[in-house]
Amino acid sequence: MHKTLRYQSEYLLFLLLSTFIRILPLPLALLLGRSLGTLIYFAQPRRRRKALVNLCLAFPEKSEEECQGLLRENFRQLGLTGIEMLRLDLYRHPQTVKNSFEVSGIEEVQQALALKKGCFLLTGHIGFWEAGCILLPLHGIPTDLIYKQMKNPYVEKRILALREATGTRAIEKKRAARKILRSLGDNRAVAVLIDQRVSRREGVVVNFFNRPVNATPIIALMAIKQGTPIVPAFSRRLPDHRYEIAFAPMITFPQEENPTAETVIAATQLLTDQIEAAVRRSPEQWFWVHDRWRL
């Protein structure tokens, strides 16, 4: 009962904040997001220190002063992420999409689906990473999103409604393998974010910014066993409140029923390299506060 009341209280605050943000003009909402990010920068010294260490180790060629500048901007970008999530369904109108997004390479997804094996959309926590939930169905691409369950069920229900506003289906991460295979069998695009840490038991060790990390091998393994193409897809915020959404040429692996561990690790490394390249293009827009390198 105590937990239920706490969740309901959190949800009420969430609704009040969400309603306020959604009625603001977009420039004001984004300005608020950057300001909130700055506030979090000062309010979260532990996460700030972790992110600074990650930045300095990832970019040894940069001075500490340069990394500090990246860090401050990174927190402002995280504030923008929160605002964008609460306004996600407001981007669903075709004219708003046209005005807000520069989309390139979406034909790569269409070509991948033409193989009739479904496809994976490889992405990470960069820029406006939730945008695909809105964009892809509006382009006629049936899309599923793999997500991690939230603690508060009331907030989660609202967030899922925002993600599914244009027809995207959300699949909870735990025990998702069968649903993913079903989605691929239905020739749907399945969006996966594989840039966060997994446990040693679940992951394989690959290199990310020249440091070892645990990464999930599941996507690489499924792609190899099913012959599923993978399309890298990354977003980037532009200075004028618009967004660049870029789809890269599809990646395919030779199909094998029983791939070796070495084959799966090599494929997982290749996918991790795609994410690293995207982060290097816009380092201020990645989720540096995450403890990615903890083995």
Secondary structure, DSSP 4 states (H G I P E B T S, - for coil): -HHHHHHHHHHHHHHHHHHHHHHS-HHHHHHHHHHHHHHHHHH-HHHHHHHHHHHHHH-TTS-HHHHHHHHHHHHHHHHHHHHHHHTGGGG-SHHHHHHHEEEE-HHHHHHHHTTTS-EEEEE-SBSSGGGHHHHHHHTT--EEEEEPPPS-HHHHHHHHHHHTTTSPEEEESTT-HHHHHHHHHTT-EEEEE--S---TTT-EEEEETTEEEEE--HHHHHHHHHT--EEEEEEEE-TTS-EEEEEPPPB-----SS--HHHHHHHHHHHHHHHHHHHHHSGGGB-TTS-TT--
